[in-house]
Amino acid sequence: MIKKMICLMVFALFSYAADATVEIVKKIDVLPKIAVQDASAKNVDMALRQKFFKLLVGDLRVSSHFQVVDEYLQSSYEGGPFENFLSEKKVDSILRFSINSNINTMSANVKFINAKTGATTFEKAYSLNDLKRHPFLAHKIIIDVNDQIGAPSIKWMEQSVIFAKYTGTKKSEIVVSDYTLSYQKVMVAGGLNIFPKWANDQQNAFYYTSYNGAEPTIYHYDLRTGARKSIISSNGMIVCSDVSKDGSKLLLTMAPKDQPDIYLYDVKSRKITKITEYAGIDVNGNFIDNDRRIAFVSDRLGNPDIFAQGIYDKSFEKLVYHGKNKNSISTYDNYIVYSSREADNAFGRNTFNLYLISTNTDYLRQLTAAGENLYPRFANDPDTIMYIKQFGNQSALGIIRLNANKTYHFELKTGKLQSIDW
């Protein structure tokens, strides 16, 4: 029974959100064409310069607000008639950067140039006290450049991603990274540590489940101090699937008597309240409707499906009527993005596709077409969804830009993604 529940949890973990049908306020019908120039001094490490260039170009492309020139271009920082116009490239804008670094720190000077007039329209200096975090510096630069053209915000690029990855038999690590996986820092290692969940919007702490003691235990890890403390333990299984907006309450899936149900945990008082009551599988609880109700996955009508009920109300309703085997979900207001198993293949892997629906209308949009696409998670941007893409023994972090109808994948080089949050 426990093995079955854990397998379902692997397919029925997360929920968060964003309104995915909101239209871009400032519609860009013709994307501005932009080139990136490296104006760094010759004594700056070339490998770092080119890596930073690729990060900037990649961010511009993922923003979906620019047509990007891929060619690696060099220039002086002040620029000249040729460098400030790039007439043969027929670009609208130029992003010019100059970086410098030492063992631990990094700085960058940036200009945003109107290639039609040669005039600098934006200039800013940046600094970083941890060289290894330079991908976040690149993301910040592109966020600022994006704001300069009045495009919809891409501040979600600043969010840190936290994920668990399998590194061996009953071994996994919990890692903090940027969305491209270019920066990675292992926070928890040794044994089986899975299902990380951010503890607050500031992303300075997280919860995770450890299977390294006598009982599975949820821990709280403070990134500022490195301190770890035990929150709650339970026989069988225990997972923190969601955190309230103010961080004061947790939704847990526990099976103390081999029966998985969803519980509400008060962080301050440590009081625990059982929410669901069903002689089957209820997992993956997520707050909805200003934390007054929950959405969750249950097999109470046969196949795993998505339901909702009040925290203090035992009546429930079915939320999704498309497909027969839902697993992982993410919600925002009356919108749900979920992963659904499409078919069984006796000679290959199953297919899991992502879908977006509205609970108030008949709106339905298929987001992926093939393969194993799991754990959809909305950014704090209504236009962006993150998910896990499994292929063979490898996995990647996928990013869907809904309004642009574009998908990007960032492969995990070592290990295999188990679960994600951002």
N, C-alpha and C positions, 0 to 999 in steps of 0.2 A: 504493500500500500504506500509506504513512504517513498519507495523508488518511483512509483507512478506519479505521486504528487510532485516530487522534485522535477521530474521530466516535464510535467505540465507547467511548473513555475518557470522552467527554462524557456517555454514558449509563451508564458503569460505574465510578464514581469511588470512592464512600466506603463505609466500614464502621466501625461502632462499636457502642454498645449499651446494652441494658438489658432486664431480664426483664419483658416486657410483660404477663404473665399473673398476676403477683403481685397478690393482692387487697389493697385498702386495709385497713390494720390496724384503723383506727377508722372504721367505715362510718357515713357521715352520711346517714340515710334522709330527713330533712327538713332542707333547707338553711336555716341561720339567715339572716334578712333583715337587711340592713345598709344604713345611709345614711351618706353622707360629708358633713361640714360644713367649710366654709372659714371659719376664724376669723382670717385674716390681717388685719393693719392696713390701713387704707384707702390708705395711701401706697405699698403694694406694688403693683407693676405688675399690672393686672387680667388682661392676656393671659397672664402667667406663672402667676397663680393658677388661672385656668381650665384652662390646659394641665396643670398639676400635678393638678388635680381629675380630669381625664379619664384621666390616667395611673393614678391610684389606683383609680378605678372600673374601668378596663380590666383592671388586674392582679387585682382582686377577682373579676371575671367569669372571666378565664382560669384562675384557680386552681381553679374549678369547685367551690368549697367554700362559696360564699355566694350568696344571692339578693340582687341589688344594686338599690338605688333609683337611677335615672338622674338624677333632678332635682338641679340645682346648688343647694345650700343654704348659707346663710351664718349665722354665729352669733358670739357672743362666745367667747373662749377659756375663760373661767371657766364660762360657761353658766348658765342659769336653769331654772326648772321646765319651761317649754315646750321649751327647747332640749335638755335632758338626757333627755327622754322621747319627744318626737315622737309623741305618742299617735295623731294622725290618720294617721300613716304605718304604724302597726302593725309597727314594726321591733323586732328583738331586740337589736341593737347599733348604736352610733354610732361612727364614726371621725372625729375632729375634728383638723384640722391648722391650724397657723399657720406661714407661711413668711416669710422675710426674705432679701433678697439685695442685693449690690452688684455692681460691674462683674465681679468674678471669683469670688466665693464665694456660698454659700447655706447657710441654716440652717433647721431645721424643728423645731417642737415638736408632739408628737402625743399625743392621749388616745384610749383605747379605753374606751367607756362602755357599761355594761349599761343598756339602755333600759327594762328592767322595773323597776329600782331607782333609776336615775339615778346609780349609783356608778361612779367611775372604776376600772377593773380593771387598767389598764396605762397608763403614761405614760413618754415617753422624748424626749430631745433629740438631734437629728442635726445634723451639719455636713458640708459639702462644700467642698473647695478649688478646684473647677473647676465653675463654674455650668453649663457646657455639658453636664456629665454628670448633670444633675438627674434624668433618667429612671431612672438606677441608684439614686438616693436614694429615689424612689417605690417601686421594686421592693423595696428593703431594708425599707421601712416595711411593705409588705404581707406580706412574708415573716414579719416579727415578729408582725403581727396574726394571720396564719394560725396561727402557733405558739400563740397565746394560746387558741385554741379547741380545740387538740389535734388539728388536722387533719393529714393526711400532709404531709410537708415539701414546700415549693415553692422550695427554695433554688436550683433550676435557673434561676430568674429572674435570679439574680446573674451567671450565665455571660455572658461576652462572645461575640458571634457575629463570625466573620470571613468575609468573602465577597469574591469577585471579580465585578465587573460590567463588561459591555461598555459603552463610551462612544462608540464609533465604529469604523470599519473598522480592524482590527488595533490597536485601542486598548482598554485596560481598566485599571481601578483596583482596588486591594485596600483594603478598608475594614473597620474595626472598628466594631461597633455593639452596641446592646442588642437583645433579641429582638423588640422592637416596631418597630425601625428608626427610633425617635424620635431617638436619638443616633447620629451617624455621624461618623467621622473617617477621612479618606483617609490611608493609610500609604504606599502605593506608587502612583506615577502615571508616565505617560510610556511609550508603547509597549504591548506585549502582555505582561501579567503575570497569570497565572491559577493555579488550583488551590492556594489557600492551605491550610495545615494547621498547627494549633496544635502547638508543639514540646513542650509539657508541660502538666500539670494547672494550673499557676499562671497560664497564659495570658500569660506575659511575653515570649514569643518565638514566631515562626512560620516555617515554610518555604513557599516558593512557587516556581513555575516562571516563568522569564523567557525570552521569545523575542526578545530585543533584541540579542543578540550573534551571533557566528559560529556558535555551537551553542546549542541549548536548554540552560539552566543552572538548577539548583536553588540558591536562595539561602537563607540563614538571616538573619532580621531580628530584632534585639533591641529590644523596645519600651522598655526602660529607658534605653538609651543611643542608640538610633537607628542603631546600627552594623549594617552589612550585610556578609556575607561569602559567598563562593562555596563551595558544598559539592561539587558534581560536575556535569559536563557530559556530553552524549552526542549523537551524531548522531540525527536523526529525531525522537525524542520522549523526554521524561523527566518523570516525575511522582512526587512523594512521596504515597503513598496512605494510609500509616498510620505511627504512632510507637509504640514499645513503651511499656509502663506506666512504666518508669523513665527513658524518654527517651534511652536509650543506643543504640537501633537503629531504623533506618528501613526500611520496605518501599517499594521503588521499582519502577515500571514503566519499562523502558527498551527501546529498539529500535535498538541500535548498528549492526545489519546488517539493518534493515528487518524484524526478527523480534521482536515484543513478548513479553517474558518478565518475570517478577517476580524481583527481586534483594533480598538482605539487605545493608544498609549499616551498618557499625559506626561510630558517630560519633567515638569516641575514636581508634581505630586507622586509620580511613578504609578498612578492608578491605571489599571487596564480594564477595558470594557469590551465585551464580546458583541460584535455587530451582527454578523450573519449566523443563521441557524438552519443548517441543511445537512441531511445525511448523504453527502456527496462531496464534491470538490468546489470550494469557493476560494479563489486566490486573486492576487494582483489588484488589491483595493487601491483606488485613487480618488482624491477629493475632487468634487465638482460643486457647482452652484454655491460659490463662496464658502466652501468647506462644510456646508450643511448636509450634503449627500455624498455618496460614493458611487463610482462605477467600478465594476469588477468582472472577472471571468468566472463562469460557473458551468457545470454540466447538468444543471437541474432540469433541463428539458431534453436531455440526451447527449447531444454534442456540445463541446465547449462553445459558449456564446457570451455576449456582453450584456450585463444587466445593471440596473441602478436601484438604489434604495436610500432612504433617509438614515442618518446615523442612529437616530433613536426611534426609527419606524421600521418594523419588520416587513411591511409590504414592499414588493419589488415590481419592476417593470423591465421588459426586454427592450434594449436600445437599438439593436442592429438586426435587420431582416434580410441581408444579403449574405450568401455563403452559408456553410454549415459547420465550419471548424475554425473559429477565431482563436487567437492565442495572445499576442501582445498588443496593447492599446495605448493611445495617448489622447487626451481630451482637452477641449477648451470651449467653455460655454456650451453651445449645442452642436459642436463639431467633434468628430471622432476620426482619428486615423488608426487603422489597425492592420495587423498581419493575419492573413487567412491561408490555411493549407488548402491548396487547390486540388491536388491529386496524389495518389500513392503510386510509386513506380517500383515494381518488384525488382527491376534491374538497375536502378539508379537512385538518385536522391529525390526527396519530395520537393514540390514547388510551393513556396510561400510568397504571396504577393501582398503589396500594401494597397489599401483603399482608403479613400477619404469620403466621409458622409456627413450629412446634416441630419440631426434628429428631428428637426422641425419641417423639413421638406423631403422631397424624393431625390435630392441631390446626391449623386454618386460619381466618384472619379477614381479610376484605377491609376495608381502611381508607378507600379512596376509591372513588367511583362513576363519575367522568367527568373528562375533561380530561387535561392533561399534568402529572403529579405525579412529581417526580424527586428524587434525592439524599436519601433518608430518613436521618435522623441521630438517634439516641437522645440524650437529655440524660443527666446523671448521676442522673436520676430515672427509674425504670422505667416510669413512667406517661406519659411525654412524648416525642413524636417531632417533630422539625423537618424540613421538606422545602421544595423549591422548587415553586411553582405557576406554570405558564406559561399565559398567556392572551393571544392576539394577539401584539403586539409588546411586551407588558408582562409583568412577573413580580411575584410576591409571595412572602414567607416564610410558610409555613404551619406552624401548631402543632396537633398532635393530642393531646388529653387522653384517653387510652385508657379509663380506668375510667368517665369521665363520658360517653364517646362523643360528644365535641364537637370541632369544628375551628374554628380562627380563622385569618384571613389578614391580613397586614400588607404593604400594597402598597409596592413600591419606586417612588418618585416619578420618578426620573431614571435612565436606563440600564436594563440588563437583567441579571438574575442569571445568572452562569455556573457558579459552584460555591460551596459553603458548608461551614463547619465550626464546631463549638462544643464 
